[in-house]
Amino acid sequence: MHSKLMLAIWLITFGCSATEGYTWKENKFTKMIEQGQDMSNVTGFKRGADWKKGAKFDDIKVNTATLPDHWDWREYAALRKVKNQGSCGSCWGFSVGGVTELVWQLIHPEMYPKLILGEQALVSCSQYDCGGGNFDAFDYIKTKGLPLESDYPYTASNGSCKSYTPYTKITGWAYVGDGSNEPTTEQIKQAIYDHGPVSVDLAANSSWSGYSSGVYTSCNSSSVNHMIIAVGFDKDVLIVLNSWGEDWGEGGYMRTKFVGSNGRKCNAMGETTAYAIVDGIQNLREYLGLNTVTPMLKH
């Protein structure tokens, strides 16, 4: 079927719908679809064949008595600027690097806005590049660390690895869940609540690319191909930060239903989820002395 006809059918089926609670508009990503291009160079998640081997899993116990209906880390700090991976399959770098940056900023707010990390080091120096990568890139940050973006600017290309002075490292990271089953939505919420922003995978496809505002509900079960950052939740809604620039979604962010009508995670969002540990802090929220009532003033 011709790509323009496919797009037209999709718009009729899933487009701007007040009943579904979100709006769609044409953008450079929908134009890629219109031109028959795939999304591989603006996504980039590729799961390793033995990804569970040697990995740490945290089968998080959900505390239903204290887990709030709403939590948004943007209310507690001036979080990371919205970035754009460009035409490079480096979503994985912006996801794991972004989580590292955000947790560091929450622990060390005095470093903002200086603390903007350079994902280019991951693309040029780790085992992954513009051809794709995954959560294992956290291992690189743990051992090698990341420089500031000002010292290692992003080029949206593989490039050659150059030496740098690491500005930050992580002390550990873990997948959410028991390793046999995907994490539950409540476990993902608990991970965000306790550990800060987390890395999540998802299926970024035609119905996802034109998101503009509202709560996304056109859930489907396409193949997982993208990694982003989850920064909060609101009952049955997940709040995420993409790496497609500020002109996508709600200033680079998206609100999406956690679960679709089929009972599965919306666009497979968070079927794999991971958090980072910085400075050995096991519970970020408790370390910061935060509760569910009084947000810190943004700096």
C-alpha angles and dihedrals in degrees: 000000000000112000094233091053090048090052091049091051090049092051091052091048102038108011131115103338125168090196092057091049102231139083130229128204137174115264138157090284095053087048088057088056091046089054092050095250123143124233099238096110093053096043121033112178112148118172116219119239093237098030095142095053109110092353123139117236125194112202091202117211110223117226100209091181094063105023105108127223089234132038128156121172089204087074092060103047144011093262130206123304114257109261135200122221091197120196095341127100091234102122088122090060094049090048100050093031090047094051089050091050094047095049091048090050091051092051095041107031090163088071094062127138092015092061099082108136127217113241089185088081088062092048095047102033111029127076089267134065143164087315090072143275144186148217092305087081085083085074090061091052090049094053104028105021127209132272127224116276088239089060096043110026121201117255102174089234136094096250125168120293113254127191117264142172110249114235097188141013135182124234095214148331138206143195116243113241139036097289093247100068132031114260118269120245089249091054090052090051091049090049091053091045095049105030106029128239113000137203116249135179126220147162108268106192142140096300090049101046097067096051110138110164145334128045113324113229107160091105121177140165104245121148117286110254109148142062126206140154128270111210102172150337141230113204102292095358128092120209113213140179117220128199097230099099134262094289091068120084120330097348091313095319133100136201112210137175111258095219131028128221089269091063093249127115110280108262087348088287110182098000080140116032131172137180132202130229117216126191089357091289107154097186113032097185094053091045090054091047093236128158135184095262113050120045118203117250111263113248 
